[in-house]
């Protein structure tokens, strides 16, 4: 489990960028990972984790929380409106708010629950048709729309195209966030988190580099 190695690389990237390590949260992406691997990372003291699917999160994290009360769970996968209430009860943050219907569902449940996770708006910086997210040209209006629902918009999130230089997309996301007075930037994964940190990432999402290759089936 090379958690310490990843933490050292995060610290080094922060030093190189003149940033405080405390300003970058390392989200250990535990989707499709065996519970034994997750337990091992918890035992090393790490508490910030990311899941793609509400159903998998619900099957895993309530039990872990009975042992580790200070877990911080981030949902980083596409969210269906019929899973919103469950998502809000499970997670401290949702990184994939990407359409008005979803924002309205979150607002309704926030009223009922009296609380709301931190929200990040997913931006489709590569304008890829197969990928979720608001188009860059539509992001300012959508940020305003979600804020008008009195929801806690903390920042933006992106997943760059696999065949393009990720730093261009990180820079674009940072630019959009700055003009909307948003400080949160959820960007950077196992292969590119150092460049994300250099461009202002506050949350990096690292899975296989911490846990090893995912186990499917």
C-alpha positions, 0 to 999 in steps of 0.5 A: 500500500503506497499511501505514504509514497502518494502523500510524499508526492503530494507534499513535494508538488505543494512545495514546488507550487508554493502551496500549503499541503493542508490546502490539498485534500487527497481523496482515496478513490475506493470504488470496486476495491475489496474491503480489506484494501480499504481497511488497510488504508484506514489503519494507516490513518487516512480518512478521506475517501471517494466512491462512484456509486451510491449503492456501493457506498451504502454497502461499505461505509456505514460499517466502516463508520462504526469503527472510524467516526471521522471518515469523510466521504466524497461521491465522485460519480454520476448521480441519478435523481432517485439516489439523491436522498441516500447520497446526501445521507451518506456523503460529506460532498458531492462532486458531480452536480451537472444539471438543473434537475439534479440541483433541484432534487438536492435542494428539495432534500436539503429542505427535508434533511435540514442539511446539505453536503458540499457541492461541486459542479462538474464541468465537461472541459473537453466538451466530450459528448459521452461525458457528464458535466456542464459545458464551459460556456454554460458554467457561469449561468449554472453556478448562479442557478444552483446558488439561487437554490441556496445550495452550498456550491464549494467549487468545480470538478473536471475529468480531462479527456484521456488523449489531451494534455490535462494541465490545459483543462485544469487551467480552464477549470481554475479560470472558470472557478476564479471568475465565479468566486469559487475556491474549490477545485476537484481535479487531478487523478493518479496519473496527473495530480502533480500538475493539478496541484500546480494549477490550484487543485484543492481535492485530488482523486487518487485510486489505483496509485493507492490501492492497486489495480481495481478488482472487477467481478 
